[in-house]
Amino acid sequence: MSIPIWVIAVAAGIVFSAFMAVKTGKEERKEEMESIEREGELYMKRLEREKERRDHSAEA
């Protein structure tokens, strides 16, 4: 008794879909982390500029 070709095709489709879902999930997490890092850098620069502004105005 052999397995019908459509069963093999469906199984292959499921495996391919799972692989693509995992791959896409990893890429999205990577992009999200890069975005968070950029936002963090901007926030730290803003804090540094504010601190410098306060220090400069306190001296005057």
The 8 nearest C-alpha neighbors of each residue, nearest first, counted from 0:
[[1, 2, 3, 4, 6, 7, 5, 8],
 [2, 0, 3, 4, 6, 7, 5, 8],
 [1, 3, 4, 0, 6, 7, 5, 8],
 [4, 2, 5, 6, 1, 7, 8, 0],
 [3, 5, 7, 6, 8, 2, 9, 1],
 [4, 6, 8, 7, 3, 9, 2, 10],
 [7, 5, 9, 8, 4, 3, 10, 2],
 [6, 8, 10, 4, 5, 9, 11, 3],
 [9, 7, 5, 11, 6, 10, 12, 4],
 [8, 10, 12, 6, 11, 7, 5, 13],
 [11, 9, 7, 13, 12, 8, 6, 14],
 [10, 12, 8, 14, 9, 13, 7, 15],
 [13, 11, 9, 15, 10, 14, 16, 8],
 [12, 14, 16, 10, 11, 15, 17, 9],
 [13, 15, 11, 17, 16, 12, 18, 10],
 [16, 14, 12, 18, 17, 13, 11, 19],
 [17, 15, 13, 19, 18, 14, 12, 20],
 [16, 18, 20, 14, 15, 19, 13, 21],
 [19, 17, 15, 21, 16, 20, 22, 14],
 [18, 20, 22, 16, 21, 17, 23, 15],
 [21, 19, 17, 23, 18, 22, 24, 16],
 [20, 22, 24, 18, 19, 23, 17, 25],
 [21, 23, 19, 25, 24, 20, 18, 26],
 [24, 22, 26, 20, 25, 21, 19, 27],
 [23, 25, 21, 27, 22, 26, 20, 28],
 [26, 24, 28, 22, 23, 27, 29, 21],
 [27, 25, 29, 23, 24, 28, 30, 22],
 [26, 28, 30, 24, 29, 25, 31, 23],
 [29, 27, 31, 25, 26, 30, 32, 24],
 [28, 30, 26, 32, 27, 31, 25, 33],
 [31, 29, 27, 33, 32, 28, 34, 26],
 [30, 32, 28, 34, 29, 33, 27, 35],
 [31, 33, 35, 29, 34, 30, 28, 36],
 [34, 32, 36, 30, 31, 35, 37, 29],
 [33, 35, 31, 37, 32, 36, 30, 38],
 [34, 36, 32, 38, 33, 37, 39, 31],
 [35, 37, 39, 33, 34, 38, 32, 40],
 [38, 36, 40, 34, 39, 35, 33, 41],
 [37, 39, 35, 41, 36, 40, 42, 34],
 [40, 38, 36, 42, 37, 41, 35, 43],
 [39, 41, 43, 37, 42, 38, 36, 44],
 [40, 42, 38, 44, 39, 43, 45, 37],
 [43, 41, 39, 45, 40, 44, 38, 46],
 [42, 44, 46, 40, 45, 41, 39, 47],
 [45, 43, 47, 41, 46, 42, 48, 40],
 [46, 44, 42, 48, 43, 47, 49, 41],
 [47, 45, 43, 49, 44, 48, 50, 42],
 [46, 48, 44, 50, 45, 49, 43, 51],
 [49, 47, 51, 45, 50, 46, 52, 44],
 [50, 48, 52, 46, 51, 47, 45, 53],
 [49, 51, 47, 53, 52, 48, 54, 46],
 [52, 50, 54, 48, 49, 53, 55, 47],
 [53, 51, 49, 55, 50, 54, 48, 56],
 [52, 54, 50, 56, 55, 51, 57, 49],
 [55, 53, 51, 57, 52, 56, 50, 58],
 [54, 56, 52, 58, 53, 57, 51, 59],
 [55, 57, 53, 59, 58, 54, 52, 51],
 [58, 56, 54, 55, 59, 53, 52, 51],
 [59, 57, 55, 56, 54, 53, 52, 51],
 [58, 56, 57, 55, 54, 53, 52, 51]]
